Amino acid sequence: MNLNGITTLVVVAVPALLLVVFWVWMLIDCISRDYREFGTLISSDKSLDKLVWVLLLIFTSALGALAYYVAVYRRPRTAPDADAQERASEYAKTADRPADTSAH
């Protein structure tokens, strides 16, 4: 292998390998992420959003991975039950209040 072949290998193969690694990383993140963590970018049904993102990542590879990174991955992850915990704490606050027993 001459110097020209090594240069071509570095210029073409290394970025291609990095793109494949990035694509696999985003695909794994999308599959492992809870469906409730997806915004309603595509539809009001978050489970449909997850399916659409997985298909988009599979069929568009690195371009879809970049779109997923910008639209979903960069947002902070929330606990899957964060909404339920917030509702429960609000319910507990209202349950602790004494009932109004005065008759008008």
ABEGO torsion letter per residue (X at the ends): XBAAAAAAAAAAAAAAAAAAAAAAAAAAAAAABBAAABBBAABABAAAAAAAAAAAAAAAEAAAAAAAAAAAAABBBBBAAAAAAAAAAAAAAAAABBBBABBX
